[in-house]
Each structure stands twice: as C-alpha cells, then as structure tokens.
Amino acid sequence: MIFSVDEFFKILNLFTRIVLIGYVIKRYGIGYIKLQMAQEKAEIDILKQQRAHLKKECEHIEKTMKAEEVSFKAMQEKFKAWDVAVKAQSLQEQSVCHERQKIMNVLLERKVVSMQRAHVIQTEVAEIISQTAHDLQQTFQENKTLGQKYITKVLDALAE
C-alpha cells in the first residue's frame, strides 16, 4: 500500500479537517451543548417542582371539595328539614284560619238569629201590648167597676 503524494495530502487534508472539526466542536460545541443540557436539566427540575406543587394543590383541592360536599349535604338536609317545618307550620296556620272562619261564621249566624228573634219579639211584644191595651180599654170601658178594681190592684202591687 503505497500512497502517492496526492493521496497522502488528500488523507492529510481529510485528517486535518476531522481534527479541526473535532477541535471546534470540543472548544465551542461541547460548551454550548453542556450549557443546553444544564438548561434542559434546570427546566426539568423546575417542571418536577411544579408537578409536585400541582399534585399537592390538587390533593388540597380534592380535600376541600370533599369537605364542601359534606357541608353541602348537611346544608341540604337542613334546608329539607326547614322546608318540612315551614310546610307543617303553614298547614297548621291554614287549619287555624279555617277553624277561626268556621267559628266566626257560627257566631255570625247566631247573632243574625238572635237579632231576628229580638226583632220578632219587639214587633210581637209591641203588637201584643197594643192589642192587650186595646182589649183592656174596651173591657174597662164596658165595665167601669172592673177597671176600678184593676187599678186598685195595680196600685196595691206597686205600693208593696
């Protein structure tokens, strides 16, 4: 394997280029690559921290949601009990109002009947007195001695 000068320089040129590229990569590229890797590692660490923080926050939110759910159910039960109590009280008040109305109607009917009776009594008593007075006047005018006896009895009764 004998190389010609031309081939030797081609190989030397190739070798020089490889060494030069290796040197440039080592000098500038590796530092840049290391810097990029350090930045990537820092970003990964930050993302891990954020993930851990978000995980804790999710756990906290889940605990809060469970507590809120328990509180909501308790409040819902209180509202149901309150609603039942209000409906029962409303029914009781309606029943009391209905009973009052019945009592008022009965009292009103009694008063009307009483007023009707009083009116009938007044008209009948007035008519009876008028009729009796008329009958007595006729009786006493026909028989004067009977009238004198009656007046005497009335005055004696009043005197006692």
C-alpha positions in Angstrom: 0.0 0.0 0.0 1.8 2.8 -1.3 0.3 6.2 -1.3 1.0 8.8 -3.8 1.8 12.3 -2.7 -1.5 13.4 -4.0 -3.3 10.7 -2.0 -1.2 11.5 1.0 -2.2 15.1 1.0 -5.8 14.2 0.5 -5.6 12.0 3.5 -3.7 14.6 5.5 -6.2 17.2 4.4 -9.1 14.9 5.4 -7.4 14.2 8.8 -6.7 17.9 9.3 -10.3 18.7 8.6 -11.5 16.0 11.0 -9.1 17.2 13.7 -10.1 20.8 13.1 -13.8 20.0 13.2 -13.2 18.0 16.4 -11.3 20.9 17.9 -14.1 23.4 17.0 -16.7 21.1 18.3 -14.7 20.4 21.5 -13.9 24.1 22.0 -17.2 25.7 21.2 -19.8 23.0 20.6 -19.3 20.9 23.8 -19.6 24.1 26.0 -22.8 25.0 24.2 -24.1 21.5 24.4 -23.2 21.4 28.1 -24.9 24.7 28.6 -28.0 23.5 26.7 -28.0 20.3 28.8 -27.7 22.3 32.0 -30.6 24.5 30.9 -32.7 21.4 30.0 -31.9 19.8 33.4 -32.9 23.1 35.1 -36.1 23.2 33.2 -36.8 19.5 34.0 -36.1 20.2 37.7 -38.5 23.2 37.6 -41.1 21.1 35.9 -40.7 18.4 38.5 -41.1 21.0 41.3 -44.2 22.4 39.5 -45.6 18.9 39.1 -45.1 18.2 42.9 -46.6 21.6 43.8 -49.6 21.0 41.4 -50.0 17.5 42.9 -50.2 18.9 46.4 -52.5 21.6 45.2 -54.8 19.0 43.5 -54.8 17.0 46.8 -55.7 20.1 48.7 -58.5 21.0 46.2 -59.8 17.4 46.4 -59.9 17.6 50.2 -61.6 21.0 50.1 -64.1 19.6 47.6 -64.9 16.7 49.8 -65.3 18.9 52.8 -67.5 21.3 50.8 -69.6 18.3 49.6 -70.1 17.2 53.2 -71.0 20.7 54.1 -73.3 21.0 51.1 -75.1 17.8 52.0 -75.5 18.9 55.6 -76.9 22.2 54.5 -79.2 20.5 52.0 -80.5 18.3 54.9 -81.1 21.4 57.0 -83.0 23.1 54.1 -85.1 20.0 53.7 -85.9 19.9 57.4 -86.7 23.6 57.3 -88.9 23.2 54.3 -90.8 20.4 56.0 -91.2 22.5 59.2 -92.4 25.5 57.2 -94.9 23.4 55.3 -96.2 21.9 58.5 -96.5 25.4 60.1 -98.3 26.7 57.0 -100.7 23.8 57.1 -101.3 24.4 60.8 -101.9 28.1 60.2 -104.3 27.4 57.4 -106.1 24.9 59.7 -106.3 27.6 62.5 -107.6 30.2 60.0 -110.1 27.7 58.7 -111.3 27.0 62.2 -111.5 30.7 63.1 -113.5 31.3 59.9 -115.9 28.5 61.0 -116.3 29.9 64.5 -116.8 33.4 63.0 -119.5 32.0 60.7 -121.2 30.2 63.6 -121.1 33.4 65.7 -122.4 35.5 62.9 -125.2 33.0 62.3 -126.1 33.1 66.0 -126.0 36.9 66.0 -128.3 37.1 63.0 -130.7 34.6 64.5 -130.6 36.5 67.8 -131.2 39.8 66.0 -134.1 38.2 64.1 -135.6 36.9 67.3 -135.1 40.2 69.0 -136.8 42.0 66.1 -139.6 39.4 66.1 -140.0 39.8 69.9 -140.0 43.6 69.7 -142.6 43.6 66.9 -144.7 40.9 68.6 -144.4 42.4 72.1 -145.4 45.8 70.7 -148.3 44.3 68.9 -149.3 42.2 72.0 -149.1 45.3 74.2 -151.0 47.3 71.8 -153.6 44.6 71.4 -153.8 44.0 75.1 -154.1 47.7 75.8 -156.9 48.0 73.3 -158.7 44.9 74.8 -158.3 46.3 78.3 -159.6 49.7 77.3 -162.6 48.1 75.7 -163.2 45.8 78.7 -162.8 48.7 81.2 -165.0 51.0 79.2 -167.7 48.4 79.1 -167.4 47.6 82.9 -166.2 50.6 84.9 -166.2 48.7 88.3 -163.8 46.1 86.9 -161.5 48.9 85.7 -161.5 50.4 89.2 -160.7 47.1 90.8 -157.8 46.5 88.3 -156.3 50.0 89.0 -156.6 49.3 92.7 -154.8 46.0 92.4 -152.0 47.6 90.3 -151.6 50.5 92.8 -151.5 48.0 95.7 -148.9 45.9 93.9 -146.8 48.9 93.3 -147.1 50.1 96.9 -145.8 46.9 98.3 
